[in-house]
């Protein structure tokens, strides 16, 4: 029970940070005017998917913090969150699909590295990142397609 406030903090930072960045840097008219690939999902899908993913990200980070606070897995968790939070301002704020692609590929590498490191510490944490890895792999493909089309 004493760990619940720390979990609440992880959820507030991760989910709250994701929501705040979404509000501060919405896709807007610039993104709406881009040529989209045939596999571009509808806009309404992103908020619910990211909300679920942010909850999983927070829980995984909290679990690793409890078990191995000074581990490489914990440092990778922080790194991936920083990269995650950078992507929207770069793409939607600066309109830089090229730099966004670099960031999202680094994010994907960070996620995969976290999964590899977390697996030896706490398998559920690694599994919690698996849907995140799949979504970011898809988002990387989408980012690359948008860059090539525009």
C-alpha positions as CSV (number, residue, x, y, z in Angstrom):
1,X,0.0,0.0,0.0
2,X,2.9,2.4,0.7
3,X,3.9,2.1,-3.0
4,X,0.6,3.4,-4.3
5,X,1.5,7.1,-4.0
6,X,4.6,6.4,-6.2
7,X,2.4,4.5,-8.7
8,X,0.0,7.5,-8.7
9,X,3.0,9.8,-9.4
10,X,4.2,7.6,-12.3
11,X,0.6,7.7,-13.7
12,X,0.4,11.5,-13.2
13,X,3.7,12.1,-15.0
14,X,3.2,9.6,-17.8
15,X,-0.5,10.0,-18.5
16,X,-0.7,13.6,-17.5
17,X,2.4,14.5,-19.5
18,X,1.1,12.8,-22.5
19,X,-2.3,14.6,-22.3
20,X,-0.5,18.0,-21.7
21,X,1.7,17.5,-24.7
22,X,-1.3,16.5,-26.8
23,X,-3.1,19.7,-25.7
24,X,-0.1,21.9,-26.2
25,X,0.9,20.5,-29.6
26,X,-2.2,19.2,-31.4
27,X,-1.8,18.0,-35.0
28,X,-3.7,21.1,-36.3
29,X,-4.3,22.3,-39.9
30,X,-0.7,21.7,-41.0
31,X,-1.0,17.9,-40.3
32,X,-4.5,17.8,-41.7
33,X,-3.1,19.2,-45.0
34,X,-0.4,16.5,-45.4
35,X,-0.6,13.8,-47.9
36,X,-1.4,10.6,-45.9
37,X,-0.5,7.0,-46.7
38,X,-3.3,4.5,-47.2
39,X,-2.7,2.9,-43.8
40,X,-3.1,6.2,-41.8
41,X,-5.5,5.4,-38.9
42,X,-8.4,7.7,-38.2
43,X,-7.6,10.6,-35.8
44,X,-10.0,9.5,-33.1
45,X,-7.9,6.3,-32.5
46,X,-4.8,8.0,-31.2
47,X,-6.1,9.3,-27.9
48,X,-7.5,6.0,-26.5
49,X,-4.5,4.0,-27.7
50,X,-2.0,6.4,-26.2
51,X,-4.0,6.6,-22.9
52,X,-3.8,2.8,-22.5
53,X,-0.2,2.7,-23.6
54,X,0.7,5.5,-21.1
55,X,-0.9,3.6,-18.3
56,X,1.1,0.5,-19.2
57,X,4.3,2.6,-19.5
58,X,3.7,4.1,-16.0
59,X,3.0,0.7,-14.4
60,X,6.2,-0.8,-16.0
61,X,8.3,2.1,-14.8
62,X,6.8,1.9,-11.3
63,X,7.5,-1.9,-11.1
64,X,11.1,-1.4,-12.2
65,X,11.7,1.4,-9.8
66,X,10.5,-0.8,-6.9
67,X,12.8,-3.7,-7.9
68,X,15.8,-2.0,-9.5
69,X,15.8,1.8,-9.1
70,X,19.4,2.3,-10.2
71,X,19.3,-0.2,-13.1
72,X,19.9,0.4,-16.7
73,X,16.3,-0.6,-17.3
74,X,15.2,2.4,-15.1
75,X,17.5,4.8,-17.1
76,X,16.1,3.4,-20.3
77,X,12.5,4.0,-19.0
78,X,13.3,7.6,-18.4
79,X,15.0,8.0,-21.8
80,X,12.1,6.5,-23.7
81,X,9.7,8.9,-21.9
82,X,11.8,11.9,-22.8
83,X,11.9,10.8,-26.4
84,X,8.2,10.1,-26.4
85,X,7.4,13.5,-25.0
86,X,9.7,15.2,-27.6
87,X,8.2,13.7,-30.7
88,X,4.9,15.7,-30.8
89,X,6.5,19.2,-30.3
90,X,9.0,18.3,-33.0
91,X,6.5,17.1,-35.5
92,X,3.4,19.0,-34.7
93,X,5.1,22.1,-33.3
94,X,8.1,22.5,-35.5
95,X,6.6,20.7,-38.5
96,X,9.8,18.5,-38.8
97,X,8.9,15.1,-40.1
98,X,12.5,14.4,-40.7
99,X,13.7,15.1,-37.2
100,X,10.5,13.4,-35.9
101,X,11.6,10.2,-37.7
102,X,15.0,10.3,-36.0
103,X,13.4,10.8,-32.6
104,X,10.8,8.0,-33.1
105,X,13.4,5.5,-34.3
106,X,15.5,6.4,-31.2
107,X,12.3,5.9,-29.2
108,X,11.7,2.5,-30.7
109,X,15.3,1.5,-30.0
110,X,14.9,2.7,-26.4
111,X,11.7,0.7,-25.9
112,X,13.3,-2.5,-27.3
113,X,16.3,-2.0,-25.1
114,X,14.0,-1.5,-22.1
115,X,12.2,-4.7,-22.9
116,X,15.5,-6.6,-23.1
117,X,16.8,-5.2,-19.8
118,X,13.5,-5.4,-17.9
119,X,12.9,-9.0,-18.9
120,X,15.7,-10.0,-16.5
121,X,14.3,-7.9,-13.6
122,X,10.5,-8.1,-14.0
123,X,8.9,-10.0,-16.9
124,X,5.5,-8.2,-16.5
125,X,7.3,-4.9,-17.0
126,X,8.8,-6.2,-20.3
127,X,5.4,-7.5,-21.4
128,X,3.7,-4.2,-20.5
129,X,6.0,-2.5,-23.1
130,X,5.3,-5.0,-25.9
131,X,2.1,-3.3,-27.2
132,X,4.0,0.0,-26.9
133,X,6.8,-1.3,-29.0
134,X,4.3,-2.6,-31.6
135,X,2.5,0.8,-31.7
136,X,5.7,2.8,-32.0
137,X,7.0,0.5,-34.7
138,X,3.8,1.2,-36.6
139,X,4.1,5.0,-35.8
140,X,7.6,4.9,-37.1
141,X,6.4,3.5,-40.4
142,X,3.7,6.1,-40.5
143,X,6.2,8.9,-39.8
144,X,8.5,7.6,-42.5
145,X,5.6,7.4,-45.0
146,X,4.5,11.0,-44.1
147,X,8.1,12.2,-44.6
148,X,8.4,10.5,-48.0
149,X,5.0,11.7,-49.2
150,X,5.5,15.3,-48.1
